Amino acid sequence: MVARNLVKSFGALRAVDGISFEVLRGECFGLLGPNGAGKSTTIGMLVGALAPDAGEVSVDGAGAPTREHVRLRIGAVPQAIALYDDLTGEENLRFFGTLYGLAGARLGERVGWALDFAGLAARRRDRVGGYSGGMKRRLNMAAGLLHDPPVILLDEPTAGVDPQSRNHIFDRIEALKRDGRTLLYTTHYMEEAERLCDRVAIVDAGRVLAIDTVEGLIARHGGPPVTRVERGTLETVFLRLTGHALRDA
């Protein structure tokens, strides 16, 4: 996926101001920036939901995401939960699967995969309105992957989730990496970028400030070297004490 000199304004606000980067096939590329940096607007242009004022996007060598056959190569996981509370988890997935053109046995197969992916097979017949925030996040992510896309864009997929759901989402993203998917991951959490991303673009005010591996960014911009004693994080302690099992009761 390639973004070249993307520009997007909303009235007087220049949300994206000449952003360029390339996501290599099979890597997890991070967009790391504070709130309001232009990450979600960039995602909107990459999936074809927003038309750039200038610049261009090419997806997986197939062209612009405004073309239907190109859009079907993309799995988009939005920051906002895009689910229907009055439907069950399974009904939501079947609905979104039909929008991707799935039907019959293939639809049933992919819905079953998505429920397992989200860790929600046992809650498939429960209404989504009764799901916890972490359950909705996991189902939201699975819904964006129903059509088995090679390119996946994840816009802050761990926002507002409990530690067990967050760890589950991380494990699933790492599995997608091992499967050779091309991933674009937006976050404002440094530890997420360090754990998941092969390369990171640091963005602010709609511009790319630096692109490199995590190690490269630290070497170039991190100041003089320091000696650090590695210790477990509080999240590691929490998960060790409370377990990794999802809390969906």
Secondary structure by P-SEA (a helix, b strand, c coil): ccccbbbbbccccccccbbbbbbccccccccccccccaaaaaaaaaaccccccccccccccccccccaaaaaacccccccccccccccaaaaaaaaaaaaccccaaaaaaaaaaaaaaccccccccccccccaaaaaaaaaaaaacccccbbbbccccccccaaaaaaaaaaaaaaaaabbbbbbbcccaaaaaacccbbbbbccccccccccaaaaaaaccccbbbbbbbbcaaaaaaaaaccccccc
